[in-house]
Amino acid sequence: PAAVSPTRAWLAALIAAQLSAVPFENVSLHSGTPISLSLPDLTDKIIHRGRGGFCFEVNYLFSELLKLMGYTVLLVPARVYAGDGFRGEPTHIVILVGGVADQPDHV
């Protein structure tokens, strides 16, 4: 069980902390470095080595933290808007968060 209630305030604080501490970066995509989305590999890369990651890496790891904190999460593929419309295939992933104790009817 979570040590704190999964409230909207905690969620906002977690999001702010994640955004200020974990940079978006896609160096591995361009350098040919193998990419792993396993939780141990992401923890090593982002937490232990202090790297950032691209949306799939960062959002997956953050979603696992949210689950540990008592939130419910759903990872959803998304398409990127490029000024003149949405790109064809989903190339992004977003997190839908539920289980917010003080706002049970909102995702």
Secondary structure, DSSP 8 states (H G I E B T S, - for coil): --SS---HHHHHHHHHHHHHHS-B--HHHHHT------HHHHIIIIIIS---B-HHHHHHHHHHHHHHTT-EEEEEEE--B-SSSB-SS--EEEEEEE--TT-TT--
